[in-house]
């Protein structure tokens, strides 16, 4: 179960990054506030990076 979570975390983070970028583009086109989209984008990038680091550390053992 733990290994499945480690494998899926970078994938989910990457998908969240793509969705956040799309939401940011839509907010820019509609000229609405981009603050929420930027926060979401930052969180998803952090999740992706931490997921890859965790995945690499588990494989390195």
Buried (B, 14 or more C-beta within 10 A) or exposed (E): EEEEEBEEBBEBBBEBBEBBBEBBEEBEEEEEEBEEBBEBBEBBBEBBEEBBEBBEEEEEE
